[in-house]
């Protein structure tokens, strides 16, 4: 949904969803902004590639606000598709947490996001990437960030 305060006139929103290779992943029809200042887009990805810790496939989306077809603003973000549920491993067996239908044993750590060169700020993107690689090499499949909001740059290295 998009909220556009004030006169909405001929406002529409349009979006592009692309896979990691840059190819279009979903066709998204533009949507008019209603008198209430809201619009809703639906993006159906025909054969989504699921996100996993070992293959963290990310989709990239650009949403544009248009007036009479001319761009006024754009937002770029990314997301991963995954299904998390609980269910038995076999028939009526014990209940497991499942990721994309497969049982997953959570091995994680509390990440206080402390870095000796910048206290709670990493000195570079490479330092963020190194921390994540070290966590994976230690056998972890999740980190729970503690104390602060994560640096948005850390999310692009997953």
C-alpha positions as CSV (number, residue, x, y, z in Angstrom):
1,X,0.0,0.0,0.0
2,X,1.0,3.6,-0.6
3,X,-0.2,6.6,1.2
4,X,-0.1,9.9,-0.7
5,X,-1.4,12.8,1.3
6,X,-3.1,15.8,-0.4
7,X,-4.3,15.9,-3.9
8,X,-4.0,12.6,-5.6
9,X,-5.1,13.7,-9.1
10,X,-3.7,11.2,-11.7
11,X,-1.3,9.4,-9.4
12,X,-0.5,5.7,-10.0
13,X,2.1,3.4,-8.6
14,X,4.1,0.9,-10.7
15,X,6.6,-1.7,-9.7
16,X,9.3,-3.9,-11.2
17,X,10.3,-7.2,-9.5
18,X,13.6,-8.7,-10.6
19,X,15.5,-11.8,-9.6
20,X,19.1,-11.9,-8.6
21,X,20.1,-12.2,-12.3
22,X,18.2,-9.0,-13.1
23,X,15.5,-10.7,-15.1
24,X,11.9,-9.7,-14.6
25,X,10.4,-12.1,-12.0
26,X,6.8,-10.9,-11.9
27,X,4.5,-8.8,-14.1
28,X,2.9,-6.1,-12.0
29,X,0.1,-4.1,-13.3
30,X,0.2,-0.4,-12.3
31,X,-2.5,0.7,-9.8
32,X,-4.3,4.0,-9.5
33,X,-4.0,5.9,-6.2
34,X,-7.5,6.2,-4.8
35,X,-9.2,9.3,-3.3
36,X,-8.1,8.0,0.1
37,X,-4.5,8.3,-1.0
38,X,-3.9,4.5,-1.0
39,X,-3.0,2.1,-3.8
40,X,-2.2,-1.6,-3.7
41,X,-0.1,-3.7,-6.1
42,X,-0.1,-7.4,-6.4
43,X,3.0,-9.2,-7.7
44,X,2.6,-12.9,-8.4
45,X,6.0,-14.7,-8.9
46,X,5.1,-17.8,-11.0
47,X,8.0,-20.0,-9.9
48,X,9.5,-18.3,-6.8
49,X,13.1,-19.3,-5.8
50,X,13.0,-19.9,-2.0
51,X,15.4,-18.1,0.3
52,X,17.5,-20.4,2.5
53,X,20.6,-19.8,4.6
54,X,22.7,-21.7,2.1
55,X,21.2,-20.1,-1.0
56,X,19.9,-16.7,0.1
57,X,18.1,-15.7,-3.1
58,X,16.9,-12.2,-3.0
59,X,14.4,-10.4,-5.3
60,X,14.8,-6.7,-6.0
61,X,11.8,-4.4,-6.3
62,X,11.5,-0.8,-7.5
63,X,8.2,1.0,-6.8
64,X,7.5,4.2,-8.6
65,X,5.0,6.9,-7.9
66,X,3.8,8.4,-11.2
67,X,1.7,11.4,-12.1
68,X,0.3,11.3,-15.7
69,X,3.0,8.7,-16.4
70,X,5.9,10.8,-15.2
71,X,7.9,9.6,-12.2
72,X,7.7,11.6,-9.0
73,X,9.5,9.3,-6.7
74,X,10.9,5.8,-6.4
75,X,11.8,3.3,-3.7
76,X,14.2,0.4,-4.1
77,X,14.2,-2.6,-1.7
78,X,14.8,-6.3,-1.7
79,X,13.1,-9.3,-0.2
80,X,13.4,-13.1,0.0
81,X,10.6,-15.7,-0.4
82,X,10.4,-18.4,2.2
83,X,7.9,-20.5,4.1
84,X,8.3,-21.0,7.8
85,X,6.0,-23.4,9.7
86,X,6.0,-26.2,12.2
87,X,5.1,-29.8,11.4
88,X,6.1,-33.4,11.9
89,X,9.1,-34.8,10.3
90,X,7.3,-38.1,9.5
91,X,3.6,-38.6,9.7
92,X,2.8,-38.3,13.4
93,X,6.4,-37.8,14.6
94,X,7.7,-35.0,16.7
95,X,7.0,-31.4,15.7
96,X,9.9,-29.5,14.0
97,X,10.4,-25.9,12.8
98,X,10.5,-26.2,9.0
99,X,11.9,-23.8,6.4
100,X,10.4,-24.3,2.9
101,X,8.9,-27.6,4.1
102,X,12.2,-29.0,5.3
103,X,13.0,-29.4,9.0
104,X,15.7,-27.0,10.3
105,X,17.6,-27.1,13.5
106,X,18.2,-23.5,14.7
107,X,21.8,-22.8,15.6
108,X,22.2,-19.2,16.5
109,X,23.9,-16.6,18.6
110,X,23.1,-13.3,20.2
111,X,24.7,-10.7,18.0
112,X,25.4,-7.5,19.9
113,X,26.8,-5.9,16.8
114,X,29.9,-4.7,18.6
115,X,33.0,-4.0,16.4
116,X,36.3,-3.0,18.0
117,X,37.0,-0.3,15.3
118,X,33.6,1.4,15.5
119,X,31.9,0.2,18.7
120,X,28.4,-0.4,17.3
121,X,29.2,0.6,13.7
122,X,31.2,-1.6,11.3
123,X,34.0,0.3,9.6
124,X,33.2,-1.1,6.2
125,X,30.9,-3.3,4.2
126,X,33.7,-5.9,4.1
127,X,33.7,-6.0,7.9
128,X,29.9,-6.7,7.9
129,X,30.4,-9.5,5.3
130,X,33.3,-11.0,7.3
131,X,31.2,-11.2,10.5
132,X,28.4,-13.0,8.6
133,X,30.9,-15.4,6.9
134,X,32.5,-16.2,10.2
135,X,29.1,-16.9,11.7
136,X,28.2,-19.3,8.9
137,X,31.7,-21.0,9.1
138,X,31.0,-21.5,12.8
139,X,27.8,-23.5,11.8
140,X,25.3,-20.8,12.8
141,X,22.2,-20.4,10.7
142,X,20.7,-17.3,12.5
143,X,21.9,-14.3,14.4
144,X,19.6,-12.4,16.8
145,X,20.6,-8.8,16.8
146,X,20.5,-7.3,20.3
147,X,20.7,-3.7,21.6
148,X,20.1,-1.8,18.4
149,X,18.4,-1.7,15.0
150,X,20.6,-3.5,12.4
151,X,22.6,-1.5,9.9
152,X,20.5,-1.8,6.7
153,X,23.8,-2.6,4.9
154,X,24.1,-5.8,6.9
155,X,20.9,-7.1,5.3
156,X,22.3,-6.9,1.8
157,X,25.1,-9.2,2.6
158,X,22.9,-12.1,3.8
